[in-house]
Amino acid sequence: MSALPQNLPPTMRAMVLTGHGGLDKLVYHADWPRPDPGPGEVLIKVGACGMNNTDVNTRTGWYSSGVTQGTTAEGGRGGFQEGVEEEAATWGGAGITFPRIQGADVCGRVVALGEDAPRVLLGKRVLIDTWLRDWDDPGNKEKCGYYGSECDGGYADYTTAPATNVYAIESDLSDVELASFATSSITAENMLGRAQVEAGERVLIPGASGGVGTALIQLVQRRGATAIGLSGADKSEAVAALGATVLPRSPADLAGALLEATGAAEVEVVADVVGGSLWPQLMKVLRRGGRYSCAGAIAGPMVDFDLRDFYLKDLTFTGATIVPPHLFADLVGYIARREIRPLVAATYPLKDLRAAQDAFLEKRHVGNIIIDMSLGG
């Protein structure tokens, strides 16, 4: 049996999701009960927690097949009035238990251990692997859950996690900087792995200024490939500074813009989290034998799909959600070796998480928005 330290407070600050809907469903508490670690778990004092689209998609019920708008629509703030199916409104097509503390991208320090948790983790600064698994059958996607969705997450002073999901990290980066990596970078690396991106290839990245987009740019280059990003004019300089060739966000003639900027009108790979009205042009610029990898649809999930583009060009499509079991350990290595760097757009205190999500939905930022638990309130 592991005894908890006597100095731990019985309550904590927490932002609690009370149901599907608008930003009003996020309720701040200053005295929410602090969790205790169960067998094989650790208790983490959260230093910072990054934001991602899953938070918004789950809150609004966007994953329901009846919702056809993009996540950047007004429904992201007020919730979707039609199409939400309570029993199938999360990433995995099942219901969610409320109340729920969201937040997957945690950086913090282990302050207590549950029974049988490794003592070596006590006191360590850690990151949390966002994918929950049955470690007796780790490759089984049907047995996977998402941190902050199928269990409480990091929008609180304290959170618990299975010790198998906790990775100690030695880094001079701040908690805020380290909290910018998990979901965006692991999603990006999974997309590139699924598309089998190799050195010398050209990868087109719609939505290049967001968290996943900026991670894709860095991870594409880490593989020795060329990153070509689509971005609004107000963000193009920052995206270019990461090493990408930058094209307009929604060009009338994508192939022509590619040809003018790079000398070639086709690419080997499209790594997409945007979807929406530009999607047919993405298919047109994929070369014969090209690959399309998708991990989101923030501009809209419903697209015009010409099957002739698909089969006549011998294209390969891959969805990218649940990542292979080894990938988070790989990511921690990339971070520790400074092979990728953080890109923090803004920080907010926990009590202002609604305002942080509102800014996130505006999509005027480059990189990641982080909840900094050291900020007051």
C-alpha positions, -999 to 999 in steps of 0.1 A, spaced: 0 0 0 12 35 -8 4 63 16 -3 98 2 18 127 14 1 145 43 6 179 27 -16 173 -3 -48 195 -3 -81 176 -4 -95 199 -31 -82 216 -62 -90 240 -90 -106 223 -120 -125 232 -152 -153 207 -155 -172 198 -186 -209 192 -176 -223 181 -209 -223 186 -247 -229 221 -259 -214 256 -258 -187 272 -238 -211 275 -209 -208 238 -204 -173 244 -190 -177 252 -153 -148 264 -131 -145 250 -96 -120 262 -69 -128 233 -46 -132 202 -68 -122 169 -50 -86 160 -56 -82 125 -71 -62 97 -55 -41 73 -75 -54 38 -79 -33 6 -82 -6 11 -109 -13 49 -111 5 80 -102 -7 114 -90 6 143 -110 7 180 -100 -1 197 -133 22 224 -144 6 231 -177 -19 215 -202 -21 222 -239 -53 227 -259 -64 207 -290 -93 202 -313 -105 171 -294 -115 192 -265 -138 213 -287 -150 184 -307 -160 164 -276 -176 194 -259 -197 203 -289 -206 167 -300 -190 174 -334 -179 138 -338 -216 128 -343 -223 119 -379 -253 142 -380 -230 173 -376 -218 185 -410 -202 218 -401 -165 225 -396 -151 229 -361 -143 265 -368 -180 274 -373 -200 292 -347 -211 258 -333 -176 256 -318 -186 283 -293 -223 278 -289 -226 241 -296 -243 225 -325 -281 228 -325 -287 198 -347 -272 165 -354 -256 157 -320 -261 121 -309 -253 119 -272 -245 82 -274 -220 87 -303 -206 122 -298 -170 114 -290 -139 104 -311 -146 67 -305 -183 67 -314 -195 61 -279 -209 83 -251 -189 102 -225 -195 103 -188 -201 137 -173 -189 155 -154 -155 152 -171 -122 171 -167 -107 174 -202 -71 182 -212 -48 156 -226 -15 175 -231 -1 174 -196 33 183 -182 37 180 -145 55 164 -116 47 131 -99 38 138 -63 23 104 -51 22 68 -61 -6 43 -61 0 7 -51 25 -11 -73 34 21 -92 72 24 -99 90 44 -72 114 57 -97 87 80 -110 82 99 -77 93 135 -80 100 132 -117 88 158 -143 67 139 -167 46 139 -199 15 117 -203 10 94 -233 -25 105 -244 -36 70 -256 -49 47 -229 -43 10 -237 -49 -25 -225 -12 -33 -221 -19 -70 -224 -31 -63 -259 -16 -29 -267 -21 -30 -305 -59 -35 -302 -75 -3 -313 -109 -14 -300 -94 -13 -265 -80 22 -266 -92 53 -249 -81 90 -249 -68 109 -219 -92 136 -209 -121 118 -227 -124 83 -213 -109 95 -180 -103 128 -163 -74 149 -177 -52 178 -170 -74 209 -167 -70 208 -130 -43 212 -103 -39 174 -100 -46 144 -123 -40 107 -121 -26 85 -149 -15 49 -153 22 46 -147 25 29 -181 14 62 -197 39 84 -178 73 93 -193 99 111 -173 117 138 -193 149 157 -187 147 190 -205 154 227 -199 122 236 -216 94 250 -193 63 232 -184 43 254 -208 67 245 -236 66 208 -229 28 209 -227 27 220 -264 39 187 -278 18 157 -270 -14 157 -291 -2 179 -320 32 162 -324 20 126 -319 -8 132 -343 16 147 -369 41 118 -365 14 92 -368 1 109 -400 36 108 -416 41 72 -405 8 61 -419 17 78 -452 52 63 -451 69 97 -459 105 93 -470 134 116 -476 132 137 -507 94 136 -509 72 167 -510 44 169 -483 15 194 -487 1 206 -453 -32 224 -452 -37 243 -420 1 247 -416 -2 274 -388 -20 253 -363 -6 230 -336 -6 199 -358 4 219 -389 35 234 -372 44 200 -358 40 184 -393 64 210 -408 91 201 -383 86 163 -385 85 163 -423 119 180 -423 132 156 -396 125 129 -422 145 147 -448 113 156 -468 101 190 -480 72 207 -462 48 229 -483 23 247 -461 -10 264 -468 -15 295 -445 -32 328 -442 -11 358 -452 -10 371 -416 7 339 -405 28 331 -435 60 346 -422 59 326 -390 52 294 -410 80 301 -434 104 306 -404 98 269 -395 113 260 -429 81 255 -450 74 268 -485 42 288 -479 12 290 -503 -20 309 -498 -45 292 -475 -73 287 -501 -58 293 -536 -82 294 -565 -57 273 -584 -37 251 -560 -18 233 -588 -8 267 -603 3 281 -569 24 250 -563 40 253 -598 48 289 -593 63 285 -558 81 252 -562 85 245 -599 62 214 -597 24 211 -597 22 178 -578 32 164 -544 38 128 -532 18 133 -499 -10 154 -485 -12 155 -447 -46 170 -439 -65 181 -408 -86 207 -427 -109 191 -452 -137 214 -464 -141 230 -498 -105 229 -508 -104 191 -506 -111 183 -543 -80 204 -552 -59 184 -528 -67 153 -548 -58 169 -581 -23 178 -569 -14 144 -556 8 127 -581 1 92 -594 7 67 -566 5 95 -540 -7 92 -504 -33 111 -485 -33 110 -447 -61 126 -426 -64 133 -389 -91 160 -388 -116 182 -407 -117 216 -391 -131 233 -422 -158 206 -426 -161 168 -428 -183 167 -459 -163 169 -491 -168 164 -529 -150 132 -537 -144 122 -574 -137 85 -573 -118 88 -606 -91 109 -589 -88 81 -564 -86 50 -585 -72 63 -618 -42 78 -600 -37 47 -577 -39 68 -546 -36 55 -510 -57 70 -483 -50 65 -446 -69 77 -415 -47 86 -385 -62 86 -350 -49 59 -326 -11 58 -327 12 28 -325 23 19 -289 59 29 -294 53 63 -308 50 84 -276 84 71 -264 99 81 -298 84 116 -294 99 121 -259 132 112 -275 128 138 -302 120 165 -276 149 155 -253 173 156 -283 159 190 -295 150 175 -329 117 194 -327 110 226 -308 79 241 -290 58 268 -306 36 284 -279 12 310 -292 -4 321 -260 -10 311 -223 -41 314 -202 -49 307 -165 -73 278 -159 -102 300 -149 -100 316 -184 -102 284 -203 -134 295 -220 -116 326 -233 -87 303 -244 -110 281 -264 -126 311 -279 -92 323 -291 -84 287 -302 -116 288 -324 -106 321 -340 -76 304 -355 -55 336 -355 -26 320 -337 4 301 -349 13 270 -328 -3 260 -296 -24 276 -268 -15 264 -233 -33 265 -199 -5 276 -174 -14 264 -139 11 287 -124 -11 317 -134 -35 329 -108 -71 317 -105 
